[in-house]
Amino acid sequence: MKTPGQSRLEQLLDEYGHPIPISWSVPLESSEYDDNIGLVIHDSIKAIEATAIKREVYVNLVTPACHGEPGQYLIPALEEYFHDSIEYRFISQCGCGGYVLRVWRK
């Protein structure tokens, strides 16, 4: 249940627990993310950190269309933060207009 002031990511983390042992998706395409690219990057990092370190477990980061493809802003930020401790693959633009970036922890 979402409490006042709680982001969608925080709600999912409360629901799943830590570390999240299954593959999951984080919807980062609401208006709070449309207006704040820094929040997209921040919550993407938090989601990756909450994902279990197992080869078969990943997180899909569903980013807003308004910021463009994640390779333009998100991937460089993730590489700078995580260095070589993640693997990622751009999946596609989804039907909602946003973009899906799949990330595994190593």
Phi and psi in degrees as a GROMACS rama.xvg file:
@    title "Ramachandran Plot"
@    xaxis  label "Phi"
@    yaxis  label "Psi"
@TYPE xy
-78.5494  129.298  LYS-2
-97.9784  156.612  THR-3
-54.9232  134.11  PRO-4
82.5693  -2.23048  GLY-5
-90.4397  130.01  GLN-6
-74.7697  165.884  SER-7
-60.4408  -39.0282  ARG-8
-61.7565  -46.9277  LEU-9
-60.2071  -37.3714  GLU-10
-63.3456  -45.0229  GLN-11
-64.6375  -40.8606  LEU-12
-64.1468  -38.999  LEU-13
-63.2404  -38.5689  ASP-14
-70.7873  -44.5216  GLU-15
-86.0895  -29.7552  TYR-16
85.5699  -176.298  GLY-17
-132.363  142.388  HIS-18
-71.5335  155.629  PRO-19
-76.4798  116.06  ILE-20
-87.2893  1.9079  PRO-21
-124.706  159.983  ILE-22
-68.586  141.293  SER-23
-150.132  169.232  TRP-24
-124.855  143.068  SER-25
-116.69  113.82  VAL-26
-81.9898  107.111  PRO-27
-109.981  34.4429  LEU-28
-115.222  22.7054  GLU-29
-83.4697  173.176  SER-30
-61.1889  -30.3927  SER-31
-63.0289  -29.161  GLU-32
-88.2922  -31.663  TYR-33
-57.0105  -36.6813  ASP-34
-91.9062  0.732663  ASP-35
-151.931  89.4181  ASN-36
-62.3137  -31.0129  ILE-37
-62.5159  -35.5348  GLY-38
-69.7222  -35.2227  LEU-39
-59.3233  -47.4503  VAL-40
-65.4089  -47.0883  ILE-41
-58.4599  -50.4673  HIS-42
-72.2062  -27.0142  ASP-43
-64.0327  -44.8463  SER-44
-61.8853  -45.3843  ILE-45
-60.5579  -41.1525  LYS-46
-65.3076  -42.6694  ALA-47
-64.0396  -44.6145  ILE-48
-61.8428  -28.3527  GLU-49
-84.5857  -6.68988  ALA-50
-88.2915  135.333  THR-51
-60.0528  148.694  ALA-52
-89.9239  86.4088  ILE-53
-143.802  139.302  LYS-54
-56.6715  -36.613  ARG-55
-86.4861  -1.04813  GLU-56
-108.523  129.952  VAL-57
-141.948  168.273  TYR-58
-122.075  132.109  VAL-59
-91.7915  118.951  ASN-60
-95.6474  112.89  LEU-61
-99.4751  103.814  VAL-62
-99.0189  155.727  THR-63
-69.3324  144.574  PRO-64
-62.5257  -33.3224  ALA-65
-62.1497  -21.6776  CYS-66
-91.8857  -6.27368  HIS-67
84.0104  -173.729  GLY-68
-62.6424  140.479  GLU-69
-62.9305  -19.1196  PRO-70
-65.3913  -18.7271  GLY-71
-81.7002  -26.082  GLN-72
-141.543  -38.383  TYR-73
-80.936  -47.0855  LEU-74
-59.1137  -46.3609  ILE-75
-58.6553  -39.3817  PRO-76
-66.1597  -40.6907  ALA-77
-67.4287  -40.9914  LEU-78
-63.1209  -39.7764  GLU-79
-65.5487  -39.642  GLU-80
-77.167  -47.467  TYR-81
-95.5579  -13.1825  PHE-82
55.8956  -119.679  HIS-83
-103.27  21.2013  ASP-84
-93.8665  9.35237  SER-85
-135.048  159.026  ILE-86
-123.91  150.231  GLU-87
-146.836  159.951  TYR-88
-147.742  128.984  ARG-89
-72.4781  125.514  PHE-90
-90.6212  -61.8203  ILE-91
177.76  176.967  SER-92
-86.679  130.379  GLN-93
-89.4137  171.54  CYS-94
-59.6091  -25.7397  GLY-95
-77.6266  -8.71887  CYS-96
100.95  -18.4476  GLY-97
-76.6016  -175.512  GLY-98
-123.868  147.607  TYR-99
-112.94  122.471  VAL-100
-117.408  120.784  LEU-101
-96.1543  131.782  ARG-102
-130.621  133.479  VAL-103
-114.873  145.316  TRP-104
-92.1694  146.676  ARG-105
